[in-house]
Amino acid sequence: MAGLAVVLGYAYVNRRSRIALAMASIVVVITAAQVVLGLSLYGLLPLVMSHSALEISHRFTAYILFAAGIAVSIAAVILRRRSSQA
């Protein structure tokens, strides 16, 4: 759940750049799904899924979140370099 706060903070800080905000918003949605699946794995949020399907979904969204985080970080570096050169 702390990851969700970090991603929301990143989106808030970069709210002036539409591209960075759009990319961070995508990561927010994936992170929210990861939080819901994680809470379900701990039994704190009941979902109508088998435990094995829940684990697979949680692992799959973790991979997607990892790739999206790398993509957003690379894009942020490129945007910062372009804005500092202008």
Secondary structure, 3 states (H helix, E strand, C coil): CHHHHHHHHHHHHCCCCHHHHHHHHHHHHHHHHHHHHHHHHCCCCCCCCCHHHHHHHHHHHHHHHHHHHHHHHHHHHHHHHHHHHC
